[in-house]
Amino acid sequence: MRKKISEKQIGLIINKMKDKYHDPYFSELIYGVERELLDQGYTLGFTYDAQDLNNMSVVDEIQANDYGIICIATTTELLELLSKKVQYIISVGGTPELDIDYVTVDFEKGARQSVDHLLRLGHKKIAYIGSSSFQNSVSLEKEQRFLGYKNALEEQGIALHKEWIADGQFTIGGGYEAMKQILMAKDRPTALFTASDQMALGAYRAIQEAGLTIPGDIAVTSFDDIEMSQFMHPPLTTVKVDKEELGRIAVKLFIQRIEGSLPLPMASYLPTRLIVRESCGFSSK
């Protein structure tokens, strides 16, 4: 007999535990997961860092207790391991690759929204700051936001310039160092797209330290729309991802799975939209 959902224990696994507290993107997403679970009458049985699962006794405990698992930003290898150990598992924020449930956003399409806006404003010299994906150690050049950037330029017949592409490690400091590297190029770009707002914040500082203005010398667009984006100087044009809703929808889908109302694995994509602010020039959509 299928276990009643009221008896099911639910756990959360995060790629890096510190992201829950220090990365605004993940903290909002995890808040959505936790709040929706509470609203549905549940509390988390545990929260583990992905590194904790290197201890097989932890994995065995999860299996023995028949937990349902919500995974945030975990690798495909870990998802594959867990899918063999537990009956119910969902990935939040990743790229669908396995026959399990996913709730995520179309990162490539969102990136194209951001880059296409710069192209419409007449920019052709567009730099990129991104990083590798948490999944399968995907390189910067194969990560979905980079592909959106690349495809948007190629459709306009614009060649990529390696000196305008840098790895910002999805951190503020990384974005700062990456922008400093880009600004050393002989031919300076007129615009920049960053794969996260945290990296954009670091890039802002590097641009301004170089005596350049935003958007006068370099227009900037980004991805995430974390709360600080609207308070940056100038306010940042960025692709909005509803992080809290992403977490809430993941929980709703997960509960449907446990209740047996979903016949096949599902991949659900939340829409994104570009929030236009002054960092690329005050221009309405």
C-alpha positions as CSV (number, residue, x, y, z in Angstrom):
1,M,0.0,0.0,0.0
2,R,1.3,3.5,-0.9
3,K,2.4,5.5,2.1
4,K,0.1,8.3,2.9
5,I,1.6,11.7,2.3
6,S,1.0,12.7,5.9
7,E,3.5,10.0,6.9
8,K,6.1,10.9,4.3
9,Q,9.3,12.6,5.6
10,I,10.8,15.2,3.4
11,G,14.5,16.4,3.4
12,L,16.4,19.1,1.6
13,I,19.8,18.8,0.0
14,I,21.7,21.9,-1.1
15,N,24.9,22.0,-3.2
16,K,26.6,24.4,-0.7
17,M,25.1,25.0,2.7
18,K,26.6,28.5,2.9
19,D,24.5,29.5,-0.2
20,K,21.4,29.3,2.1
21,Y,22.7,32.2,4.1
22,H,25.1,34.2,1.8
23,D,23.7,33.9,-1.7
24,P,20.5,36.0,-2.2
25,Y,19.4,33.8,-5.1
26,F,19.5,30.6,-3.2
27,S,18.3,32.1,0.1
28,E,15.1,33.3,-1.6
29,L,14.6,30.0,-3.3
30,I,15.0,28.0,-0.1
31,Y,12.7,30.3,1.7
32,G,10.0,29.5,-0.9
33,V,10.6,25.8,-0.3
34,E,10.4,26.0,3.4
35,R,7.4,28.3,3.5
36,E,5.4,26.2,1.1
37,L,6.2,23.1,3.1
38,L,4.9,24.8,6.2
39,D,1.8,26.1,4.4
40,Q,1.1,22.5,3.3
41,G,1.6,21.2,6.9
42,Y,5.1,19.9,6.7
43,T,8.5,20.5,8.2
44,L,11.8,19.4,6.9
45,G,13.3,16.2,8.3
46,F,16.8,17.5,7.6
47,T,18.9,19.8,5.5
48,Y,22.2,18.5,4.2
49,D,25.1,20.0,2.2
50,A,25.9,17.9,-0.9
51,Q,29.3,17.2,0.7
52,D,27.6,15.4,3.6
53,L,26.5,12.7,1.2
54,N,30.1,11.7,0.6
55,N,29.4,9.8,3.8
56,M,27.5,6.7,2.6
57,S,26.0,6.2,6.1
58,V,24.1,9.5,5.5
59,V,22.8,8.1,2.2
60,D,21.9,4.8,3.8
61,E,20.0,6.7,6.5
62,I,18.0,8.6,3.8
63,Q,17.2,5.3,2.1
64,A,16.3,3.5,5.3
65,N,13.8,6.2,6.4
66,D,12.2,6.4,3.0
67,Y,12.6,10.2,2.7
68,G,11.4,12.3,-0.1
69,I,14.2,14.5,-1.3
70,I,14.2,18.1,-2.6
71,C,17.5,18.9,-4.2
72,I,18.7,22.5,-4.9
73,A,21.6,23.1,-7.3
74,T,23.0,19.6,-6.9
75,T,25.1,17.8,-9.5
76,T,23.6,15.3,-12.0
77,E,25.9,12.6,-10.5
78,L,24.4,13.2,-7.0
79,L,20.8,13.2,-8.4
80,E,21.5,10.0,-10.2
81,L,22.8,8.4,-7.0
82,L,19.8,9.5,-4.9
83,S,17.3,8.5,-7.6
84,K,18.5,4.9,-7.1
85,K,18.1,5.2,-3.3
86,V,14.8,7.0,-2.8
87,Q,11.4,6.8,-4.5
88,Y,10.6,10.5,-4.6
89,I,13.1,13.1,-5.7
90,I,12.9,16.5,-7.4
91,S,15.6,18.9,-8.6
92,V,15.1,22.6,-8.3
93,G,17.0,25.1,-10.6
94,G,18.9,22.6,-12.6
95,T,18.9,21.5,-16.3
96,P,16.7,18.5,-16.9
97,E,18.9,15.5,-17.7
98,L,17.5,12.5,-15.8
99,D,14.1,10.8,-15.6
100,I,13.1,12.6,-12.4
101,D,11.0,15.8,-11.8
102,Y,12.6,19.2,-12.3
103,V,11.4,22.7,-11.6
104,T,13.6,25.3,-13.2
105,V,13.9,28.3,-15.5
106,D,15.0,28.5,-19.1
107,F,18.4,30.0,-18.5
108,E,19.3,30.2,-22.2
109,K,16.2,32.0,-23.1
110,G,16.5,34.4,-20.2
111,A,20.1,35.2,-21.2
112,R,18.9,35.9,-24.7
113,Q,16.4,38.4,-23.4
114,S,19.2,40.3,-21.7
115,V,21.6,40.3,-24.6
116,D,18.9,41.0,-27.2
117,H,18.1,44.1,-25.3
118,L,21.6,45.3,-25.6
119,L,21.6,44.5,-29.3
120,R,18.4,46.5,-29.8
121,L,20.2,49.4,-28.2
122,G,22.8,49.2,-30.9
123,H,25.6,47.5,-29.0
124,K,27.8,45.0,-30.9
125,K,30.8,44.9,-28.5
126,I,29.2,42.9,-25.7
127,A,31.3,41.2,-23.0
128,Y,30.3,38.3,-20.9
129,I,31.0,37.3,-17.3
130,G,29.8,33.9,-16.3
131,S,31.1,30.6,-14.8
132,S,30.8,26.9,-14.9
133,S,27.6,25.1,-14.0
134,F,27.2,23.2,-10.8
135,Q,25.9,20.3,-12.9
136,N,28.3,17.7,-14.3
137,S,31.1,20.3,-14.0
138,V,29.8,21.9,-17.2
139,S,32.3,24.5,-18.4
140,L,31.5,28.2,-18.8
141,E,31.3,27.8,-22.6
142,K,28.6,25.1,-22.3
143,E,26.6,26.7,-19.5
144,Q,23.1,27.7,-20.6
145,R,23.4,31.5,-20.0
146,F,26.6,31.6,-22.0
147,L,24.9,29.7,-24.8
148,G,22.1,32.3,-24.8
149,Y,24.7,35.0,-25.0
150,K,26.6,33.2,-27.8
151,N,23.5,32.4,-29.9
152,A,22.1,36.0,-29.6
153,L,25.4,37.4,-31.0
154,E,25.8,34.7,-33.7
155,E,22.3,35.3,-35.0
156,Q,23.3,38.9,-35.7
157,G,26.6,37.8,-37.3
158,I,28.7,39.1,-34.4
159,A,31.8,37.1,-33.6
160,L,32.8,36.2,-30.1
161,H,35.9,37.9,-28.6
162,K,37.7,35.6,-26.1
163,E,39.2,38.6,-24.4
164,W,35.7,39.8,-23.5
165,I,34.7,36.6,-21.9
166,A,35.7,35.9,-18.3
167,D,34.9,33.6,-15.3
168,G,33.4,35.4,-12.4
169,Q,32.7,32.3,-10.2
170,F,29.2,33.5,-9.5
171,T,30.5,35.8,-6.7
172,I,30.9,39.5,-6.2
173,G,34.7,39.3,-5.9
174,G,34.9,37.0,-9.0
175,G,32.8,39.5,-11.0
176,Y,35.2,42.3,-9.9
177,E,38.3,40.4,-11.0
178,A,36.7,39.2,-14.2
179,M,35.7,42.8,-15.2
180,K,39.2,44.0,-14.4
181,Q,40.5,41.3,-16.8
182,I,38.1,42.3,-19.6
183,L,39.0,46.0,-19.2
184,M,42.6,45.1,-20.0
185,A,41.7,44.2,-23.6
186,K,43.0,46.6,-26.3
187,D,39.5,47.0,-27.7
188,R,37.1,47.8,-24.9
189,P,33.5,46.5,-25.1
190,T,30.6,49.0,-24.9
191,A,28.3,46.6,-23.0
192,L,28.4,43.7,-20.6
193,F,26.1,40.8,-19.8
194,T,26.7,39.0,-16.5
195,A,25.2,35.6,-15.6
196,S,24.3,36.7,-12.1
197,D,23.6,40.0,-10.3
198,Q,26.2,39.3,-7.7
199,M,28.9,39.2,-10.4
200,A,27.4,42.4,-11.9
201,L,27.9,44.1,-8.5
202,G,31.6,43.3,-8.6
203,A,31.8,44.3,-12.2
204,Y,30.3,47.7,-11.3
205,R,33.1,48.4,-8.9
206,A,35.8,47.5,-11.5
207,I,34.2,49.7,-14.2
208,Q,33.9,52.6,-11.8
209,E,37.4,52.2,-10.4
210,A,38.6,52.4,-14.0
211,G,37.1,55.9,-14.3
212,L,34.3,54.7,-16.6
213,T,30.6,55.3,-16.3
214,I,27.6,53.0,-16.5
215,P,25.9,53.2,-18.9
216,G,27.8,56.0,-20.6
217,D,30.9,54.0,-21.3
218,I,29.7,50.5,-20.6
219,A,26.0,49.4,-20.5
220,V,25.3,46.5,-18.2
221,T,22.6,43.8,-18.1
222,S,22.4,40.8,-15.8
223,F,20.4,37.8,-14.6
224,D,18.5,37.0,-11.4
225,D,16.9,40.3,-10.1
226,I,18.0,39.9,-6.5
227,E,16.7,42.6,-4.2
228,M,19.9,44.7,-4.3
229,S,19.7,45.1,-8.1
230,Q,17.2,48.0,-7.9
231,F,19.4,49.8,-5.4
232,M,22.7,49.6,-7.3
233,H,24.0,52.8,-8.8
234,P,22.7,53.0,-11.4
235,P,19.9,50.5,-10.9
236,L,20.6,47.2,-12.8
237,T,18.8,46.0,-15.8
238,T,18.3,42.2,-15.2
239,V,16.3,39.1,-16.0
240,K,13.8,38.5,-13.2
241,V,13.6,35.0,-11.8
242,D,10.9,34.6,-9.2
243,K,13.1,32.6,-6.7
244,E,10.5,32.2,-4.0
245,E,7.8,31.0,-6.4
246,L,10.4,28.6,-7.9
247,G,10.7,27.0,-4.5
248,R,7.0,27.0,-3.9
249,I,6.1,25.4,-7.2
250,A,8.7,22.7,-6.6
251,V,7.0,21.7,-3.3
252,K,3.6,21.7,-5.0
253,L,4.8,19.4,-7.8
254,F,6.6,17.2,-5.3
255,I,3.5,16.7,-3.2
256,Q,1.5,15.8,-6.4
257,R,4.2,13.2,-7.2
258,I,4.0,11.7,-3.7
259,E,0.2,11.6,-3.9
260,G,0.5,9.6,-7.2
261,S,-1.3,12.2,-9.4
262,L,1.7,12.5,-11.9
263,P,2.1,9.5,-14.2
264,L,5.5,10.5,-15.7
265,P,8.5,12.6,-14.7
266,M,7.9,16.3,-15.4
267,A,10.1,19.3,-16.2
268,S,8.4,22.5,-15.3
269,Y,9.8,25.9,-16.4
270,L,9.0,29.2,-14.8
271,P,8.9,32.2,-17.1
272,T,11.5,35.0,-16.9
273,R,11.1,38.6,-17.9
274,L,13.6,41.5,-18.4
275,I,13.4,44.3,-15.9
276,V,14.7,47.4,-17.7
277,R,16.5,49.9,-15.5
278,E,19.1,52.6,-15.9
279,S,22.3,50.5,-16.2
280,C,21.8,50.1,-20.0
281,G,20.4,53.5,-20.6
282,F,16.9,54.5,-19.7
283,S,14.9,52.7,-22.4
284,S,11.5,51.1,-22.2
285,K,10.9,47.6,-23.6
